[in-house]
Amino acid sequence: MRIATWNVNSIRSRQEHLLRWLAAAQPDVLGLQETKVEDGLFPQAAIEAAGYETAISGQKSYNGVALLSRLPLEDVRIGFAALLPGDQEAEQLGEQKRVISASVEGVRILNLYVPNGSDLKSDKYNYKLAWLNCLNRYLTVQRQQGEPLCMMGDFNIALEDIDLANPSRHNGGIMASAPERQALRACIGTDLEDAFRLFETEAGHWSWWDYRSGAWDRDQGWRIDHIYISEELQQLAMGCMIHKSERGELKPSDHAPVSIDIGDGAEEEDNF
């Protein structure tokens, strides 16, 4: 099974690019972030015509997440409140559409669009830390359910200095501050692993290039789009890649897709 994540930065602006990539990369499941569209205007028909069913949670002009799948999407859950009923903060944070999950062939796929935070001195930064703390509570409940977990999305955090093209400039700032990193590490815990780092331990790999300052042309990027997998999936992981070339397309998203290939156990056994 190929599982992928992509911040498309407006599904309607990137629809044709998305459809081309689906045809070329053939992901079984794709999590989208920053769809920026209300559910009634999501291009569901075009995506279903490409062979994908959808689960969506959107809002006008901002945020928005979706799951696209060639396999049945079961037990779809939207927002933190789906696992944290009665948690007032979870309800409030759910007003921004950033969380969606579904079970796909027994694997819980959790698709997230973590807040950017804007600036270390802004209210949006405090919102981001509160959001991450709520995610940690949500994951505590999710872990109790015992499902293999694939948590993916735009995390808006470069977890390590090697995830920054220019760490001397950006380390300690927004998306690379110690509180953000600590909050994300708390969510990851000891059971989830960064799938990309299972296969690539060196610096120089980015998933986001700012539209400003010629970041793409100079290859000055950040790795902020992640896939985290639980132990059951780590044993079956066959590869994880950043589809960097998609950032070089005409009028692209500022993010590139990231995908992981998961074997089914029987296939892995046959290789020996």
N, C-alpha and C positions, 0 to 999 in steps of 0.2 A: 504494500500500500504506500503510495506517495502522498504525503501530507505537506501542504505549503501554506505560507503566510505572505500577505502583501498589503502594505498600506498604499492604496491606489490614489489617494488624494483627490477624491471625487469620482465616483463610479460612472457618472454620466459623461464626464470629460474624458475618461479613460476606457469607455466601453469597448471600442473596437480593438484597442491595444490588449485589453483583458481577454477578449475572445480569441485573438491571434495566439496569445500565450497559452491559453487553455488547450488549444488545438495542438500546439507544438510540444508543450511540457507534459501534458496529460496527467495532471494531478488527480488523485482520487478524491481528495478533500482539500479545499482552499478556504482559508480564513482571510477575510478582507477587513481592513480598517479604514477609517476616514471616508466612508462612503458618501457622506454629506447629502443625504437625501431622505425624505420621509418615505415610509414603507410603500405608500400607494404609488410613488413615482420611481421606485426601484425597477430596473430593466429586467424583470423576472422572466418575461416571455423569451427574450433573446438568450438568456442564460440557460433556461430549460431546453430551448431548441438545440443548444450545444451539448445537451445530455446531462445537465446538472440540476438537481433539486436544490432549493434554497431555504435557508432560515435567516430572517433579517430582523434587525433592530436599529432603526434609523431615526434621524431628526433632521430638520431643515438646516442646510448650510454648514452644519458642524458635526463632528464626531461620526458615529454610525459604524456598526459592525455587521458582518454577515458571514454565514457559512454556505459554501457551495460544495455539493457532493454528488459523485456518481453512484454512491452507495447510500442505502437508507439512513436518513438522519432521524434518530430516535431520542425520545425524552429530551427535547429541546428545552433549555433553561435560559432565561434572559434576565440579566441584572444580578447584583449581589443578593437581593432579597429572595431570590429563588432558593438559596440555601441558608439564608439568615432571616427567616420570618420574625417580625417583631423587633428587628434591629433598626432603630430609627435612622441611624447614620447610613446604613446600607440602603434604606429607602431614599434618602436624600441624594446620595451619590448616584443612585440609579436614574436620576433625572437626566443625566448625561449618558447617552447610549454608548457604552464602552465594553460591555461584557455579554458574551453569548457562548453557550456550550451545547454539545449534543453527544450522544453515544453513537459511535460508528463501528459496527462489528465488534462490540465489546470494549472499545477504547473510548474514554472520555476525552473529547477534543474541546479544549477551552481556548477561546479566541478573545484577545484583550487589546484594547487601545488605551494604554496608560497615559494619563495627562502629561503634557509637556512640562508645565511648571513655570515657564516664562522667565522668571528671574528669582534669584535666591531671596530677595527682599519683598517679593510680591505675595499677595494672598493666594495666588495660583500655586505657588510653591508649597505653602502649607496645605492647600487642597490636595496636591499630589501626594504628600506624605500621609495624609489622612486616608487617601484612596488606597495606597499601598498597604497601610495597616489593616484596612477593611479586607483587602485581598487576602492577607495572611489569615484572617479569621475565616473567610470563605474557604480557603484551601484546607484549613483544619477540618472542617466539616466534610469537604470533598474527599480527603484522605481516609476518613472513617468509613466511606462507602466501599473502599477496596477495589476500585476500578483502575486499570492501567490508565495513566494520565499523560496526555500531550498538551502542554500549556504553551501557547504561541501568540505572537503578535508584535506590535510596535510597542516596545517597552519604554522608549524615550529615555533610556539609561545606557551608557557605556559602562559595563560592569567593571572592566579592568582597563588599565592604561593602554594595553595593546589593542584595545578596541577604539582607539583614537589615533587619527593621523598625526595630530599635533598635541600630544599630552602635556607638554610644558605650557602650552597656552590655555588648554581647556580643562585640565585636571583641577577639580575643586569647584568648578563653575556649574552652571545648570546642566543637567543630564550627566554630570560626572562628579557630583558632590558626595561627600562621605555619608550624609544622612540618607540620600537616595539609594546609594549602593548598599548600605546596611539594611535598609527596608526591603530591597529586592532580595538580598541574600537570605533574610528571614523567611521570605515567601518560598524561596527555592528549597530551603532546609537541607537535609542530608540525603534525601531520597531522589531529588530531581537533578538531572545533569543537563548542561548546555550541550545540545546535540552537535552543534558545529564544532565545539572544542573537543569532542570525542575523536574527530578526524583531522583537525587542523589546529595546531598549537601556536603558530607563528602570528606575528602582527602583519598588517598590510591588507586586511580583508574588511571591506566596508559594505554596509547595506543602505546607507543614507548619505546623500551629498546635497548640501544646502544649495538652493537655487542661486543664492547670492555669491558674489566674490569669485566666480569661476571655479567653484569647488570641484565640479565634475571634471572640467578640463585639466585641473591640476591634481586630480585624484586625491583630494583632501576630504576624506569622508569619516564617518563614524559607523560602528557596528552596534546598532540599537534595535534591530529586528531579530528576535531570538525564538528558538524552539527548545523547550525544556521537556525532558521525557523521564518517566519513572523507570525503576529498575527493570521491570518486565520488558519494556520497550528498548532499553539500552542493550539488552542481550540480543535483540533482533535487528538493531539498527545497522543498515548497510552503507549509508553515506548521507552526507548533508552538504548542501551547496547553496551559495548565493548566486542568483542568476543575474550577474552584474550587467550583462549586455543590454538588459531591458531598460536600464537607466539612460542608455545612449540613444534610445528611440526618439522619434520626433514628438515633441510636446509630452514628455514622460512624466510620471510621478517622480518625486524626488527620492523615492525608495525603490529598491530592487526586491523582487520576490526571493524568498528563502524556502528551500524544500528539504525534506528528509524522506528517505526510502526505508520502509520497515518490512522485513521478511515475515513469513508466517510460521517459522519454526520448522515445518516440514521441508520447505525449500532450503533452509539453512542446513538441515541435516543431510540433504541430498548432495550438498557441495563437498562433503568429506568422504 
